[in-house]
Amino acid sequence: MKILIRLPNWLGDVVMSTAFIASVRQLYPDSKIDVIIKKELAELTTFIPGLQVTHLFSKQEYKGLSGAYRFGKKLHAGNYDLFFNLPSSLSSLTLAWATGAKNRVGFKKEGGFFLLTNKFKKPLGLHRVDEYIFLLEQFTGKIIRDRKVFLNIDKTYLINKHRVLINFNSEAESGRMPIDKGRRLINLLTYSFPEITFTFIGSAKEAAFIDQLISGVDKNIRIENVAGKTDLRGLCDLMAGCAVVLTTDSGPAHLANSIGTPTVVLFGAGNEANTAPYNKKDLFVLRYGKLSCEPCVRNVCKLYGVPKCMELIDETGIIDAVSRFIGDS
């Protein structure tokens, strides 16, 4: 059997989909499994076991529904028996239909349900990992009990207990660390852990935000900004070799968790019940939790302007969580 999986569009969602891919391998052990992934995230597939061919999709090259259709038609010759569609978008459904796969499985989407041969209502309130696997269970009628998010990263080198990675970025403004809060927290971290180097990560477009944060702290001799200076491979290597990753609700949180690095995640507008890193070992999820509006799951804070749910997260709790993973050697 030949299986094609349309992976999600965001870093964290792709990481969470690794449990789904592992479950497909479990249920179809003799099948060839190919994937479609956003071009910018292509490097991730080198860390996912069991994949055969990776098809790179670019929305810039294949714009709109017509572009998705053209891309799907390119894959028609693959003669796929089974297509799993994980994103909830009309364009991904159009792409699925254009491949001509015999069975096209996904969640119902208004206006595009007829493009699937097997469609199921998306469940409410499930974690994203369980949501993906729910789709597989509904199609196969089989229960998946062993669920783990996993990227196969080489972790044979020594862990530097004197390095902490920090990600204060987020695609959503409501999930990004506010400037004043970030500077207070950085000062508290550097004073609390005088032997630790704090390495800030992020994309190239986030480097200026991190520079702005760092420029206002009391001392920055043990602070470095590598935003935009690493690819996904380099970022994974950094994560695998550090003591702990302190991060906002974002893709890097899932990346760190999937390779087994201790992870402390600060939640604001996002709902940890749906999108917290999935593996519970060495994971701490912190939020303020006393505002009636949280979690609002909005990209911007319409009530306060600056996300107060992030501003009010207990700083002592953050220090305590980080300290659990910092050793003396």
N, C-alpha and C positions, 0 to 999 in steps of 0.2 A: 504494500500500500504506500502511496505517496501522499504526504500530508504537508500542507502549507499553512503557516500561522502568521497572521498580520499582527505584529506586536504594537503596543501602545506608542504614543508620541513623546512621552516625557521620560527623563532619566529614571526617576523613582518608580514610575509605573512599569518600565521595562524590567527593572530589577525585581519588582514584585511579581512579574509574570514568569520568572524562572521556576517558581513552584508549579505553575501550570504546565510549562514545558516538560519538567521532570515527570509530572503525572501522565502526560501524553506518552512519553517514552515508556513509562511503566505499563500502560494499557495497550500500547501498540509496539511491543519490543522489536519486531522485525521490520518496522516501517522506516522509510526514508523521511526525515523531518527537515523541511526548509522553512525559512522565515523571511518576512518582509519587515524592514526596520528603517526608520528615518535615517537618512544619510549621515547626519551629524553624530549619530549614536552608534555607528557601524562597529567601532572598536569593541563595544560591549559584547558582541556576539562571540568574540574570540575567547571569552571567559565562561561561556555557557556550554556545558557538555552536551554531546550527542547531536549537534546540528550538522547538516550536510552543506546546503547552499544558502547563502545570505543574499537576498535581493535588496538593493539600496533604493529607497524612494525619497525623492526630493520634491517638496511642494513648489519650489521655485522653478524646477524643470518641468513639472507636470501639474500645472495650475488648475484649480477648480475641479468640477465633476468630469469635464472632458479629459483633463489630464490624468485623473485617477482611472478613467476608463481606458485610455491609451496605454497606461502602465500595465493594467490588468491584462489587456489583450496581448502584450508582449510575453506574458507568462502562460498564455493559453496552450502553447505547445508542450508545456510541462506535464500535461495530462494528469492533473492532481485529482485524487480520489476524494480528498477531504480538506476543507478550508475552514479554519477557525478564525473568526474575526473578533479581536479583543477591544479595539477602540469603538466608542459609541459615536460614530459620525456617518453621515450620508455618503461622504466621499469614500470611506473605507468599504461601505456596503457596495457601492458602485464598482470599486476595484475588485471585490470578491466575485461579483457577478460576471465581470469581464474575463476573469480567468477561466471560466467554464468548468470549474471544479464540480464534480458530480454531486457532492454534498457540501453545502455552505452553511456553517453553523455560527449563530451569533445572537445577541440580544435584539429584541424588537426596537426599531427606531421609526418614529412617525414619518411616513412618507417613503420609507425604504424597506419595509418589512418584506415586500414581495421579492426582493433581490436575494433573499435567503431561502434555502430549502428547509431548514430547521431553525426556528426562531423561538426564543424563550423570554419571558418577562424578567427584566433585571430585578433582583431582590433588593429590598431596602434594608439599610442598616448593617450590611455585612462589611467586613474588612475587604479591601480591594483584592488581596490574595485569595480569600475565600470566595469572592464574587467571581473571579476568573475560573476557579475550580468548580464552582456551582454550575457554570456553563457546561463544562466537561461531564459532570455527573448527570446533568439533565439529558444530555445527548446519549450517553452510554448506558445510563441506568445503573452505574456502578459507583460505590462510595470510595472516595479517596481519603485515607486516614493519615498517611505520612505526608506532612506538608512542611516544607522548609524552603526558604529563599536562600539561594546559594550561587555565588560566582566562584569559579575555580581560579583563585589567585595563588601564586607561589609565595608561601610564607616561611621559607626555610631560613631566612636571615634573622639576626637578632632584633628584638624589639627595643627601641630607644625609650626607656622609661622617663627620659628627661625632655621629651618632645610631646607637645599637645597640639593637635590640629584644630583650628577653629573655622567654622563657616557661619557667618552672620548674614548671609545673603538669602534671598528668596525671589522667585519669579513674581510672587504676589507681594505687593507693598505691605499688606497687612501681616505678612509672615516675616518680614525683614526686621532685623534688630534696629530700633531707633538709635540715632546717633548719640544722644546724651546717655542713654541707658548702656549702650555699647562701651562708651568710654569709661563709665563708672565700673563696669564689669571687668574691662581690661586692667584698669588700675588695681582692682581688688585681686585679680588673678596674679598679676606680677608681684604684688606685695605678699600674697599668701604663699606663692611658690617661687622663691628666689633662685632656684636652680633650674627652672624649667624654661625652655625655649617655646614660644608660642608662634605657630606657623599658620598664617591666614590663607585660606584657599578660596577659589572662585574662578569664574570665567573672565576673559579679557575685559568685557564690558563692566565687570564688577570691581575691577582693580582700583578705579578712582574712588569708589565708595569706601573701600578698605583703607586707602591712603588717607581719606578724610577722617575716618575713625582714629587711625593711629596717630595722626598729626596732633590730636588734642589730648593725648594721654600724658601722664606725668613722666614716664620714662619708657623708651622704646628700644633699648639696647638688646633686649632678648625677644624682639618681635620682628617677624619677617612676613612679607607679602609676596606670595608666589602665584597670585591670581593671574590667569592668562599665560602662565609660564609652564604649565603642565598639560599633557594630553590625558586621556582617561587612563591609559596604562601607567603614566607617571603618578597620577592622582591615587590610583589603587596602591601603587608601591609605597607612597607616602603614608597612606592609611594603614597598610599592613605593618609598617615599621614604627608606628607611634604608640604611645601609651593609651591614649583615649582621643576620641573625636567629640568636640563640643559643637553642636550645630543647631540651627533653626530647623523647622519642619521643611525639608527640601530633599532634592535628589541625593546629595552627598550623604544625608542621614541614612538612606536606604543602602547606598553603596558601602558605607562603613559597616553597617550591620550585616550585610550579606557576606562579607569576607571574614567575619568573626572578630572585628575590632570593637572593643568597648565603646559604647556610644551614648552620649547624653544629649537628649533632644528637647529643645524648648518650643512648646506649642503655644500659638496665639489664636489666630482665626481658624486654623485648620482643626479638623476633628480627628483626634488620635484613635478613636474607635474604628475609623475607616482607613486611615492612611499613616498610622505610626509604623516604624520599622517592625517587621513581623517576628523575627527571632527574638525570643525573650531573654536569652542568656546575655549577661553583661549589657543590658539595656536599661536606661533610666529615662523616663518621660516626665517632664516637668511642665506644669502650667500654673497660672495664678488661680483660676477656677472660682473666683468669687464675684465675677461680673455677670449680670443676668443675660448679657448679650453673647457670651462666649459658649461654645464656638459658633461664630456667625457664618463661617465658610465663605466669606467675601474676599475679593482681591484687594479692596481698599476699606479702610475704617471710616464709615460714613458718620458715625456717632461722635468720635473724638478727634478725627483727623489723623493724628499719630496713634497707632494701635496701643491702647492702654493695657490690653491683655498681655502684651509683650513687656511694656514698661514696668508692670507690677509683679512680674515673676520674681520670687524670692531669691535674692542673690546669695544668701548664706546657703540655701539649698543647692544652688548650682556649684558652689565651692565644695560642699560636702560630697556631692556626687562625683565631681572630677577627682577629688582626693582619694577616692576608693581605688583608683587605678594607677596612681603615681607611686612608684617604688623608690628605693634608695640607691638602686644601681642600674 
